[in-house]
Amino acid sequence: MAKLMKNDLDRIKQAHQDTGKDWIKVGMSTCGIAAGADKVYDLFVEEVKKRKLDIQIKKCGCQGMCYSEPLVEVRVKGLPEVIYGRVDKEGVMKILDKHVCANTLVKDSIYELRTKR
């Protein structure tokens, strides 16, 4: 394995910097995938493309709440970051319709609410 140089580290840091763009992260840990996170991720990608929404769909790892998989973290400008749990096809549609498009939280699915510090 090649040694990482400063330029390599700078490039990695820049690739992971927050662009301020809205995003949805689907937890793709082993327990998440076992609970259907791969299908949830694919549905988000499909629906965002179909609706031509300006939001990134990302994958992430474990968020520590295995009992509530699949977990979906959402950041939309003007709203707090939210982790929704036990997201299924109906949950995907609610998140896109209400949280992303109508700027309203889907209160019956919130597992964690993160306010700005």
C-alpha positions in Angstrom: 0.0 0.0 0.0 1.3 3.4 -1.0 2.1 6.0 1.7 -0.4 8.9 1.7 1.1 12.3 1.1 -0.2 15.7 2.1 -1.7 16.3 -1.3 -3.6 13.0 -1.0 -5.0 13.9 2.4 -6.0 17.4 1.1 -7.8 15.8 -1.8 -9.7 13.4 0.6 -10.6 16.2 2.9 -11.9 18.3 0.1 -14.0 15.5 -1.2 -15.7 15.0 2.2 -16.2 18.7 3.0 -19.8 19.9 3.5 -21.0 21.6 0.4 -24.1 22.9 2.1 -26.3 20.9 -0.3 -29.3 19.0 0.9 -28.8 15.3 1.4 -30.3 12.0 2.5 -28.1 9.3 4.0 -29.2 5.7 4.2 -27.5 3.5 6.8 -26.0 0.6 4.9 -24.5 -1.4 7.8 -25.1 -5.1 8.0 -28.1 -4.8 10.2 -29.5 -2.0 7.9 -29.2 -4.1 4.8 -30.7 -7.1 6.6 -33.7 -4.8 7.4 -34.1 -3.6 3.8 -31.9 -0.5 3.6 -30.6 -1.5 0.2 -34.2 -1.4 -1.2 -34.8 1.9 0.6 -31.7 3.4 -0.9 -32.6 2.3 -4.4 -36.1 3.7 -4.0 -34.7 7.1 -2.9 -32.4 7.2 -5.9 -35.2 6.2 -8.2 -37.8 8.7 -6.8 -35.3 11.6 -6.6 -34.4 11.1 -10.2 -38.0 10.7 -11.3 -39.1 13.8 -9.5 -35.9 15.8 -10.5 -35.2 16.8 -6.9 -32.0 18.6 -6.1 -30.9 16.4 -3.2 -28.0 14.0 -2.9 -28.6 10.4 -1.9 -25.7 8.9 0.1 -24.8 5.8 1.9 -23.4 5.7 5.4 -22.4 3.1 8.0 -23.7 2.2 11.4 -25.6 4.8 13.4 -25.9 2.7 16.5 -29.7 2.1 16.6 -29.9 -1.4 15.1 -33.4 -1.9 16.6 -34.8 0.9 14.3 -33.2 -0.1 10.9 -33.4 1.0 8.2 -32.3 4.4 9.3 -32.3 7.5 7.1 -30.7 10.8 8.0 -32.0 13.9 6.2 -30.7 17.4 6.0 -32.7 20.0 4.2 -31.8 23.7 4.6 -34.0 25.5 7.1 -34.9 22.3 9.1 -33.0 20.4 11.7 -31.1 17.3 10.7 -33.4 14.3 11.4 -32.8 10.5 11.7 -35.9 8.6 10.7 -36.2 5.0 11.7 -37.9 1.9 10.4 -38.1 3.5 7.0 -40.0 1.4 4.3 -41.5 2.3 0.9 -44.2 4.4 2.5 -41.6 6.1 4.7 -39.5 7.0 1.6 -42.5 8.6 0.0 -43.5 10.6 3.2 -39.9 11.8 3.6 -39.7 13.0 0.0 -43.2 14.5 0.0 -43.2 16.1 3.4 -39.6 16.7 4.6 -37.9 17.4 1.2 -40.7 19.0 -0.8 -43.0 20.6 1.9 -40.3 21.4 4.5 -42.3 19.7 7.2 -40.9 17.0 9.6 -42.5 13.5 9.4 -43.1 13.4 13.2 -44.3 9.8 13.5 -41.0 8.4 12.2 -38.4 10.6 14.0 -35.8 8.7 16.1 -33.4 11.6 16.6 -33.6 15.3 16.0 -30.3 17.3 15.7 -30.5 21.0 16.1 -27.7 23.3 15.1 -25.1 24.1 17.8 
